Amino acid sequence: MEVPEAAYLAGIIDGEGTITLTRIHKNEYRRPCVTIASTDLELLEYLQTITNGNILNKKNYKPDIYKDSYILSIRKKVDVFYTLTAILPYLRIEQKRKRAEWILKYYDIVTVRNGKYTKEKLIKKIDFKNNFFTLL
């Protein structure tokens, strides 16, 4: 990712994005995710080309009142880490910068590759998640 693209993406994430931990299924552990919501599909399609995310169409229950909206979701670990590493120097919102730093610094340390956690490692994984959600 080029510097101007990373800075632009950081601005979009500062304004309309989320850096969080999410899970797809009820019983799985949370994983990093970056999302951007917008009614501008062209913008999200451009951002998709530099992040490898997926665009989801949100259900519009009142199309006569509201524009269609979309979400760019970056969920693959390699894409999340690539994106966060590129945008970190340009993030201006403190909470988002701290969340990006936290994921980049600790996620790999507390995540077991095969998904089989010992009691000690599971405690560290849960502490990681709890501390993440208490960041500013």
HELIX and SHEET records of a PDB file:
HELIX    1   1 VAL A    3  GLU A   16  1                                  14    
HELIX    2   2 LEU A   41  THR A   51  1                                  11    
HELIX    3   3 LYS A   77  ILE A   87  1                                  11    
HELIX    4   4 LEU A   88  TYR A   90  5                                   3    
HELIX    5   5 GLU A   94  VAL A  110  1                                  17    
HELIX    6   6 LYS A  119  PHE A  132  1                                  14    
SHEET    1   A 4 GLY A  17  THR A  22  0                                        
SHEET    2   A 4 ARG A  31  SER A  38 -1                                        
SHEET    3   A 4 TYR A  70  ILE A  74 -1                                        
SHEET    4   A 4 ASN A  54  ASN A  57 -1                                        
END                                                                             
